Amino acid sequence: MADVRLTGVTKRFGTTEVLKGIDLEIADGEFLVFVGPSGCGKSTLLRTIAGLEEVDDGEIAIAGRPVNDLSPSDRGIAMVFQSYALYPHMNVYENMAFGLRLAKLDKAEIDRRVRSAAETLNITDYLERKPKALSGGQRQRVAIGRAIVREPQVFLFDEPLSNLDAALRVRMRYEFASLHERLKTTMVYVTHDQVEAMTLADRIVVLNAGRIEQVGEPMALYERPRNLFVAEFIGSPKMNLLPAEIVSASASGSTVRTAAGESVRVDVDASGAAPGDAVTLGVRPEHLGLSSKGDAVAATVTFVETLGHATYAYLEAGETPLTVLLPGDVRPAVGEALTLRVSAGQAHLFDEAGEAFARL
């Protein structure tokens, strides 16, 4: 096992800077997940750790050893891609053993590693099968097994579940969590799927345009996003955002007025702001509730999703779209006017630059 440290890592493709001075420490044995929109640099960052891309500036160290000048095979890493890339003419055993044979390991050691990895991944019964006789989930296990047999210090996963159907992705998330619990090895994982990130990660790194926006435990990012970008990106459905202005602000709480003139109290320290300052009120769908009070937010239902255990109502408050999570037995009609209560203790407030004020 090993820690990974990135210091000032910069990567350019021509004149385009895709990684902009990344500083990051990944602890020994940690499961770290990179998330961000397409083109944010998350896969490029993973590939620089692997040595598949050279950095233009900065340093990457694994287990305290600088690896910038080392080839991927000498970095103590193993990488699993979204494509299984199995050899179709080889059976599972041969696929997993192939890299070890190229490394000229002893036959007995190869057999030990392959069978140990197969047992860990519950694919011992498939060792004699060829890839065409396996399901998608079984093929992905073989690809992971091919990485495990190398006994790396660090595992790197680049969207390994993106080719699987929804039901199998749920099962494989459990498999990844169990694998990390058993191996206790440092794992760095790239995904665009927030559910994967929230359920698997010890910490999440949110990337945007080649920069790190925020690093933290999943619920820390969900409950206390640093800025509007993180607030909108983390959470599905995403956080509701309403334009507003400060009415009063202190260290013990603040009051804002929405564009429709509604007054909303929030447990946020916006004492650095002045009355009249433009702000954005943020509230997640589960923190909006039905209310008969006149000082809550009024909105009109435009669409309803009934999921059985829950109902998502999509609304418009003036020109601002809103989403509210309701109990499954509550099913408002399209066109119905609702009054929504904002949970003051769960609301967020962002300044004109998009930076979050501190929640109490």
Summary of the structure (lengths in Angstrom):
residues: 360
radius of gyration: 24.4
end to end distance: 38.8
largest distance: 77.1
contacts: 1158
relative contact order: 0.11
helix: 28%
strand: 37%
